Amino acid sequence: MSDEQKPAEVGIEPTIRIINRAHVGFRRGGVAHPADATYPATEFTAEQILAFDAEPMLTVILPPEGEEALVALKSRKARK
């Protein structure tokens, strides 16, 4: 894969990994979280991802383009 190709261009779908440090079934953003799960990046809305990211008991691992989008969302939300 060249440096300029995005994952979707080579058939790799971006994913979001969520690690739950609370308890299995801990709920945030309308989701009961297992201890550790990986989801397709399109599984959640921007609001859900913001809620997951704001929760100290959850660790959200996004693809690089997702990290950039999250920073932009937080910036827009802070200006409101």
Backbone as XML, in Angstrom:
<?xml version="1.0"?>
<chain id="A" units="angstrom">
  <residue number="1" name="MET">
    <atom name="N" x="0.865" y="-1.179" z="0.000"/>
    <atom name="CA" x="0.000" y="0.000" z="0.000"/>
    <atom name="C" x="0.905" y="1.233" z="0.000"/>
  </residue>
  <residue number="2" name="SER">
    <atom name="N" x="0.663" y="2.124" z="-0.932"/>
    <atom name="CA" x="1.468" y="3.349" z="-0.959"/>
    <atom name="C" x="1.023" y="4.280" z="0.158"/>
  </residue>
  <residue number="3" name="ASP">
    <atom name="N" x="1.887" y="5.243" z="0.485"/>
    <atom name="CA" x="1.581" y="6.179" z="1.563"/>
    <atom name="C" x="0.350" y="7.021" z="1.264"/>
  </residue>
  <residue number="4" name="GLU">
    <atom name="N" x="0.028" y="7.187" z="-0.015"/>
    <atom name="CA" x="-1.082" y="8.058" z="-0.387"/>
    <atom name="C" x="-2.420" y="7.332" z="-0.435"/>
  </residue>
  <residue number="5" name="GLN">
    <atom name="N" x="-2.432" y="6.017" z="-0.409"/>
    <atom name="CA" x="-3.684" y="5.278" z="-0.465"/>
    <atom name="C" x="-4.331" y="5.218" z="0.910"/>
  </residue>
  <residue number="6" name="LYS">
    <atom name="N" x="-5.638" y="5.381" z="0.922"/>
    <atom name="CA" x="-6.403" y="5.268" z="2.162"/>
    <atom name="C" x="-6.811" y="3.806" z="2.336"/>
  </residue>
  <residue number="7" name="PRO">
    <atom name="N" x="-7.060" y="3.372" z="3.576"/>
    <atom name="CA" x="-7.434" y="1.964" z="3.804"/>
    <atom name="C" x="-8.589" y="1.497" z="2.929"/>
  </residue>
  <residue number="8" name="ALA">
    <atom name="N" x="-9.624" y="2.326" z="2.762"/>
    <atom name="CA" x="-10.789" y="1.921" z="1.975"/>
    <atom name="C" x="-10.415" y="1.676" z="0.514"/>
  </residue>
  <residue number="9" name="GLU">
    <atom name="N" x="-9.375" y="2.358" z="0.031"/>
    <atom name="CA" x="-8.959" y="2.199" z="-1.357"/>
    <atom name="C" x="-8.326" y="0.842" z="-1.612"/>
  </residue>
  <residue number="10" name="VAL">
    <atom name="N" x="-7.859" y="0.174" z="-0.603"/>
    <atom name="CA" x="-7.249" y="-1.144" z="-0.758"/>
    <atom name="C" x="-8.102" y="-2.235" z="-0.106"/>
  </residue>
  <residue number="11" name="GLY">
    <atom name="N" x="-9.363" y="-1.936" z="0.152"/>
    <atom name="CA" x="-10.289" y="-2.925" z="0.679"/>
    <atom name="C" x="-10.237" y="-3.146" z="2.176"/>
  </residue>
  <residue number="12" name="ILE">
    <atom name="N" x="-9.615" y="-2.251" z="2.920"/>
    <atom name="CA" x="-9.548" y="-2.359" z="4.380"/>
    <atom name="C" x="-10.508" y="-1.337" z="4.971"/>
  </residue>
  <residue number="13" name="GLU">
    <atom name="N" x="-11.505" y="-1.811" z="5.698"/>
    <atom name="CA" x="-12.466" y="-0.884" z="6.303"/>
    <atom name="C" x="-11.921" y="-0.372" z="7.635"/>
  </residue>
  <residue number="14" name="PRO">
    <atom name="N" x="-11.914" y="0.963" z="7.831"/>
    <atom name="CA" x="-11.460" y="1.509" z="9.119"/>
    <atom name="C" x="-12.326" y="0.984" z="10.271"/>
  </residue>
  <residue number="15" name="THR">
    <atom name="N" x="-11.712" y="0.825" z="11.423"/>
    <atom name="CA" x="-12.427" y="0.315" z="12.590"/>
    <atom name="C" x="-12.234" y="1.229" z="13.793"/>
  </residue>
  <residue number="16" name="ILE">
    <atom name="N" x="-13.116" y="1.047" z="14.764"/>
    <atom name="CA" x="-13.035" y="1.732" z="16.048"/>
    <atom name="C" x="-12.929" y="0.639" z="17.109"/>
  </residue>
  <residue number="17" name="ARG">
    <atom name="N" x="-11.919" y="0.751" z="17.955"/>
    <atom name="CA" x="-11.779" y="-0.202" z="19.060"/>
    <atom name="C" x="-12.152" y="0.520" z="20.349"/>
  </residue>
  <residue number="18" name="ILE">
    <atom name="N" x="-12.997" y="-0.116" z="21.159"/>
    <atom name="CA" x="-13.415" y="0.456" z="22.434"/>
    <atom name="C" x="-13.061" y="-0.536" z="23.537"/>
  </residue>
  <residue number="19" name="ILE">
    <atom name="N" x="-12.269" y="-0.060" z="24.494"/>
    <atom name="CA" x="-11.871" y="-0.873" z="25.640"/>
    <atom name="C" x="-12.617" y="-0.334" z="26.855"/>
  </residue>
  <residue number="20" name="ASN">
    <atom name="N" x="-13.337" y="-1.210" z="27.524"/>
    <atom name="CA" x="-14.171" y="-0.863" z="28.668"/>
    <atom name="C" x="-13.440" y="-1.256" z="29.950"/>
  </residue>
  <residue number="21" name="ARG">
    <atom name="N" x="-13.134" y="-0.277" z="30.789"/>
    <atom name="CA" x="-12.443" y="-0.560" z="32.051"/>
    <atom name="C" x="-13.414" y="-0.584" z="33.236"/>
  </residue>
  <residue number="22" name="ALA">
    <atom name="N" x="-14.687" y="-0.407" z="32.975"/>
    <atom name="CA" x="-15.683" y="-0.423" z="34.056"/>
    <atom name="C" x="-16.076" y="-1.883" z="34.315"/>
  </residue>
  <residue number="23" name="HIS">
    <atom name="N" x="-17.199" y="-2.297" z="33.799"/>
    <atom name="CA" x="-17.667" y="-3.674" z="33.933"/>
    <atom name="C" x="-18.354" y="-4.064" z="32.640"/>
  </residue>
  <residue number="24" name="VAL">
    <atom name="N" x="-18.366" y="-5.335" z="32.338"/>
    <atom name="CA" x="-19.013" y="-5.811" z="31.117"/>
    <atom name="C" x="-20.480" y="-5.381" z="31.164"/>
  </residue>
  <residue number="25" name="GLY">
    <atom name="N" x="-20.928" y="-4.776" z="30.092"/>
    <atom name="CA" x="-22.301" y="-4.292" z="30.035"/>
    <atom name="C" x="-22.432" y="-2.819" z="30.389"/>
  </residue>
  <residue number="26" name="PHE">
    <atom name="N" x="-21.330" y="-2.167" z="30.775"/>
    <atom name="CA" x="-21.339" y="-0.726" z="31.065"/>
    <atom name="C" x="-21.919" y="-0.004" z="29.860"/>
  </residue>
  <residue number="27" name="ARG">
    <atom name="N" x="-22.880" y="0.900" z="30.119"/>
    <atom name="CA" x="-23.587" y="1.568" z="29.023"/>
    <atom name="C" x="-23.139" y="3.012" z="28.875"/>
  </residue>
  <residue number="28" name="ARG">
    <atom name="N" x="-22.912" y="3.379" z="27.618"/>
    <atom name="CA" x="-22.631" y="4.767" z="27.260"/>
    <atom name="C" x="-22.995" y="4.908" z="25.790"/>
  </residue>
  <residue number="29" name="GLY">
    <atom name="N" x="-23.632" y="6.009" z="25.446"/>
    <atom name="CA" x="-24.005" y="6.264" z="24.053"/>
    <atom name="C" x="-25.013" y="5.274" z="23.505"/>
  </residue>
  <residue number="30" name="GLY">
    <atom name="N" x="-25.841" y="4.708" z="24.392"/>
    <atom name="CA" x="-26.864" y="3.757" z="23.954"/>
    <atom name="C" x="-26.325" y="2.367" z="23.646"/>
  </residue>
  <residue number="31" name="VAL">
    <atom name="N" x="-25.110" y="2.074" z="24.113"/>
    <atom name="CA" x="-24.472" y="0.788" z="23.818"/>
    <atom name="C" x="-24.018" y="0.137" z="25.122"/>
  </residue>
  <residue number="32" name="ALA">
    <atom name="N" x="-24.303" y="-1.167" z="25.276"/>
    <atom name="CA" x="-23.754" y="-1.945" z="26.388"/>
    <atom name="C" x="-22.404" y="-2.470" z="25.910"/>
  </residue>
  <residue number="33" name="HIS">
    <atom name="N" x="-21.335" y="-2.031" z="26.539"/>
    <atom name="CA" x="-19.985" y="-2.337" z="26.074"/>
    <atom name="C" x="-19.429" y="-3.612" z="26.697"/>
  </residue>
  <residue number="34" name="PRO">
    <atom name="N" x="-18.861" y="-4.494" z="25.845"/>
    <atom name="CA" x="-18.107" y="-5.628" z="26.381"/>
    <atom name="C" x="-16.754" y="-5.120" z="26.881"/>
  </residue>
  <residue number="35" name="ALA">
    <atom name="N" x="-15.912" y="-5.987" z="27.362"/>
    <atom name="CA" x="-14.605" y="-5.574" z="27.882"/>
    <atom name="C" x="-13.735" y="-4.950" z="26.792"/>
  </residue>
  <residue number="36" name="ASP">
    <atom name="N" x="-13.801" y="-5.481" z="25.587"/>
    <atom name="CA" x="-12.966" y="-5.002" z="24.487"/>
    <atom name="C" x="-13.662" y="-5.404" z="23.186"/>
  </residue>
  <residue number="37" name="ALA">
    <atom name="N" x="-13.879" y="-4.451" z="22.297"/>
    <atom name="CA" x="-14.546" y="-4.770" z="21.033"/>
    <atom name="C" x="-14.047" y="-3.854" z="19.924"/>
  </residue>
  <residue number="38" name="THR">
    <atom name="N" x="-14.084" y="-4.375" z="18.724"/>
    <atom name="CA" x="-13.731" y="-3.606" z="17.536"/>
    <atom name="C" x="-14.956" y="-3.577" z="16.622"/>
  </residue>
  <residue number="39" name="TYR">
    <atom name="N" x="-15.289" y="-2.389" z="16.148"/>
    <atom name="CA" x="-16.479" y="-2.164" z="15.330"/>
    <atom name="C" x="-16.096" y="-1.499" z="14.016"/>
  </residue>
  <residue number="40" name="PRO">
    <atom name="N" x="-16.918" y="-1.658" z="12.973"/>
    <atom name="CA" x="-16.693" y="-0.875" z="11.755"/>
    <atom name="C" x="-16.807" y="0.612" z="12.103"/>
  </residue>
  <residue number="41" name="ALA">
    <atom name="N" x="-16.014" y="1.445" z="11.466"/>
    <atom name="CA" x="-16.006" y="2.877" z="11.775"/>
    <atom name="C" x="-17.366" y="3.523" z="11.539"/>
  </residue>
  <residue number="42" name="THR">
    <atom name="N" x="-18.185" y="2.924" z="10.707"/>
    <atom name="CA" x="-19.501" y="3.488" z="10.392"/>
    <atom name="C" x="-20.592" y="3.062" z="11.374"/>
  </residue>
  <residue number="43" name="GLU">
    <atom name="N" x="-20.247" y="2.286" z="12.370"/>
    <atom name="CA" x="-21.222" y="1.729" z="13.321"/>
    <atom name="C" x="-21.890" y="2.789" z="14.198"/>
  </residue>
  <residue number="44" name="PHE">
    <atom name="N" x="-21.177" y="3.886" z="14.506"/>
    <atom name="CA" x="-21.654" y="4.862" z="15.477"/>
    <atom name="C" x="-21.780" y="6.259" z="14.874"/>
  </residue>
  <residue number="45" name="THR">
    <atom name="N" x="-22.649" y="7.055" z="15.487"/>
    <atom name="CA" x="-22.784" y="8.450" z="15.083"/>
    <atom name="C" x="-21.662" y="9.271" z="15.718"/>
  </residue>
  <residue number="46" name="ALA">
    <atom name="N" x="-21.484" y="10.480" z="15.219"/>
    <atom name="CA" x="-20.476" y="11.379" z="15.794"/>
    <atom name="C" x="-20.782" y="11.655" z="17.264"/>
  </residue>
  <residue number="47" name="GLU">
    <atom name="N" x="-22.048" y="11.831" z="17.603"/>
    <atom name="CA" x="-22.434" y="12.090" z="18.997"/>
    <atom name="C" x="-22.084" y="10.909" z="19.900"/>
  </residue>
  <residue number="48" name="GLN">
    <atom name="N" x="-22.304" y="9.693" z="19.422"/>
    <atom name="CA" x="-21.945" y="8.512" z="20.220"/>
    <atom name="C" x="-20.437" y="8.452" z="20.446"/>
  </residue>
  <residue number="49" name="ILE">
    <atom name="N" x="-19.674" y="8.712" z="19.409"/>
    <atom name="CA" x="-18.216" y="8.667" z="19.545"/>
    <atom name="C" x="-17.732" y="9.735" z="20.515"/>
  </residue>
  <residue number="50" name="LEU">
    <atom name="N" x="-18.343" y="10.918" z="20.466"/>
    <atom name="CA" x="-17.992" y="11.959" z="21.431"/>
    <atom name="C" x="-18.309" y="11.509" z="22.858"/>
  </residue>
  <residue number="51" name="ALA">
    <atom name="N" x="-19.450" y="10.856" z="23.053"/>
    <atom name="CA" x="-19.835" y="10.365" z="24.385"/>
    <atom name="C" x="-18.856" y="9.292" z="24.868"/>
  </residue>
  <residue number="52" name="PHE">
    <atom name="N" x="-18.477" y="8.380" z="23.970"/>
    <atom name="CA" x="-17.521" y="7.334" z="24.347"/>
    <atom name="C" x="-16.188" y="7.970" z="24.737"/>
  </residue>
  <residue number="53" name="ASP">
    <atom name="N" x="-15.737" y="8.920" z="23.931"/>
    <atom name="CA" x="-14.442" y="9.555" z="24.163"/>
    <atom name="C" x="-14.424" y="10.362" z="25.465"/>
  </residue>
  <residue number="54" name="ALA">
    <atom name="N" x="-15.561" y="10.944" z="25.828"/>
    <atom name="CA" x="-15.643" y="11.754" z="27.049"/>
    <atom name="C" x="-15.724" y="10.895" z="28.314"/>
  </residue>
  <residue number="55" name="GLU">
    <atom name="N" x="-16.026" y="9.624" z="28.163"/>
    <atom name="CA" x="-16.187" y="8.726" z="29.300"/>
    <atom name="C" x="-14.822" y="8.189" z="29.763"/>
  </residue>
  <residue number="56" name="PRO">
    <atom name="N" x="-14.405" y="8.509" z="31.005"/>
    <atom name="CA" x="-13.097" y="8.056" z="31.492"/>
    <atom name="C" x="-12.951" y="6.532" z="31.580"/>
  </residue>
  <residue number="57" name="MET">
    <atom name="N" x="-14.055" y="5.806" z="31.671"/>
    <atom name="CA" x="-13.972" y="4.348" z="31.799"/>
    <atom name="C" x="-13.842" y="3.646" z="30.447"/>
  </residue>
  <residue number="58" name="LEU">
    <atom name="N" x="-13.911" y="4.413" z="29.358"/>
    <atom name="CA" x="-13.757" y="3.837" z="28.030"/>
    <atom name="C" x="-12.518" y="4.411" z="27.351"/>
  </residue>
  <residue number="59" name="THR">
    <atom name="N" x="-11.790" y="3.559" z="26.675"/>
    <atom name="CA" x="-10.679" y="3.995" z="25.841"/>
    <atom name="C" x="-11.111" y="3.774" z="24.401"/>
  </residue>
  <residue number="60" name="VAL">
    <atom name="N" x="-11.089" y="4.833" z="23.607"/>
    <atom name="CA" x="-11.511" y="4.769" z="22.211"/>
    <atom name="C" x="-10.271" y="4.872" z="21.334"/>
  </residue>
  <residue number="61" name="ILE">
    <atom name="N" x="-10.083" y="3.888" z="20.474"/>
    <atom name="CA" x="-8.955" y="3.885" z="19.551"/>
    <atom name="C" x="-9.517" y="3.995" z="18.140"/>
  </residue>
  <residue number="62" name="LEU">
    <atom name="N" x="-9.232" y="5.128" z="17.507"/>
    <atom name="CA" x="-9.760" y="5.431" z="16.181"/>
    <atom name="C" x="-8.664" y="5.330" z="15.128"/>
  </residue>
  <residue number="63" name="PRO">
    <atom name="N" x="-9.061" y="5.137" z="13.856"/>
    <atom name="CA" x="-8.062" y="5.221" z="12.789"/>
    <atom name="C" x="-7.578" y="6.665" z="12.689"/>
  </residue>
  <residue number="64" name="PRO">
    <atom name="N" x="-6.426" y="6.916" z="12.069"/>
    <atom name="CA" x="-5.891" y="8.287" z="12.010"/>
    <atom name="C" x="-6.891" y="9.328" z="11.503"/>
  </residue>
  <residue number="65" name="GLU">
    <atom name="N" x="-7.633" y="9.008" z="10.450"/>
    <atom name="CA" x="-8.611" y="9.983" z="9.948"/>
    <atom name="C" x="-9.744" y="10.201" z="10.945"/>
  </residue>
  <residue number="66" name="GLY">
    <atom name="N" x="-10.040" y="9.194" z="11.759"/>
    <atom name="CA" x="-11.055" y="9.332" z="12.798"/>
    <atom name="C" x="-10.592" y="10.255" z="13.912"/>
  </residue>
  <residue number="67" name="GLU">
    <atom name="N" x="-9.317" y="10.174" z="14.252"/>
    <atom name="CA" x="-8.748" y="11.064" z="15.280"/>
    <atom name="C" x="-8.868" y="12.515" z="14.831"/>
  </residue>
  <residue number="68" name="GLU">
    <atom name="N" x="-8.557" y="12.775" z="13.569"/>
    <atom name="CA" x="-8.657" y="14.137" z="13.028"/>
    <atom name="C" x="-10.101" y="14.629" z="13.077"/>
  </residue>
  <residue number="69" name="ALA">
    <atom name="N" x="-11.036" y="13.763" z="12.713"/>
    <atom name="CA" x="-12.448" y="14.132" z="12.736"/>
    <atom name="C" x="-12.928" y="14.393" z="14.155"/>
  </residue>
  <residue number="70" name="LEU">
    <atom name="N" x="-12.459" y="13.599" z="15.124"/>
    <atom name="CA" x="-12.851" y="13.782" z="16.525"/>
    <atom name="C" x="-12.363" y="15.125" z="17.056"/>
  </residue>
  <residue number="71" name="VAL">
    <atom name="N" x="-11.139" y="15.489" z="16.734"/>
    <atom name="CA" x="-10.606" y="16.785" z="17.151"/>
    <atom name="C" x="-11.461" y="17.913" z="16.569"/>
  </residue>
  <residue number="72" name="ALA">
    <atom name="N" x="-11.841" y="17.800" z="15.300"/>
    <atom name="CA" x="-12.679" y="18.823" z="14.661"/>
    <atom name="C" x="-14.054" y="18.898" z="15.320"/>
  </residue>
  <residue number="73" name="LEU">
    <atom name="N" x="-14.645" y="17.745" z="15.640"/>
    <atom name="CA" x="-15.957" y="17.722" z="16.306"/>
    <atom name="C" x="-15.893" y="18.378" z="17.682"/>
  </residue>
  <residue number="74" name="LYS">
    <atom name="N" x="-14.858" y="18.051" z="18.447"/>
    <atom name="CA" x="-14.705" y="18.638" z="19.771"/>
    <atom name="C" x="-14.547" y="20.162" z="19.666"/>
  </residue>
  <residue number="75" name="SER">
    <atom name="N" x="-13.798" y="20.605" z="18.680"/>
    <atom name="CA" x="-13.575" y="22.040" z="18.473"/>
    <atom name="C" x="-14.888" y="22.738" z="18.143"/>
  </residue>
  <residue number="76" name="ARG">
    <atom name="N" x="-15.665" y="22.146" z="17.247"/>
    <atom name="CA" x="-16.969" y="22.742" z="16.895"/>
    <atom name="C" x="-17.901" y="22.785" z="18.081"/>
  </residue>
  <residue number="77" name="LYS">
    <atom name="N" x="-17.924" y="21.713" z="18.862"/>
    <atom name="CA" x="-18.807" y="21.631" z="20.027"/>
    <atom name="C" x="-18.400" y="22.673" z="21.088"/>
  </residue>
  <residue number="78" name="ALA">
    <atom name="N" x="-17.104" y="22.900" z="21.243"/>
    <atom name="CA" x="-16.609" y="23.872" z="22.234"/>
    <atom name="C" x="-17.004" y="25.294" z="21.860"/>
  </residue>
  <residue number="79" name="ARG">
    <atom name="N" x="-17.129" y="25.571" z="20.571"/>
    <atom name="CA" x="-17.490" y="26.923" z="20.129"/>
    <atom name="C" x="-18.971" y="27.236" z="20.321"/>
  </residue>
  <residue number="80" name="LYS">
    <atom name="N" x="-19.788" y="26.229" z="20.493"/>
    <atom name="CA" x="-21.248" y="26.445" z="20.636"/>
    <atom name="C" x="-21.591" y="27.026" z="21.982"/>
  </residue>
</chain>
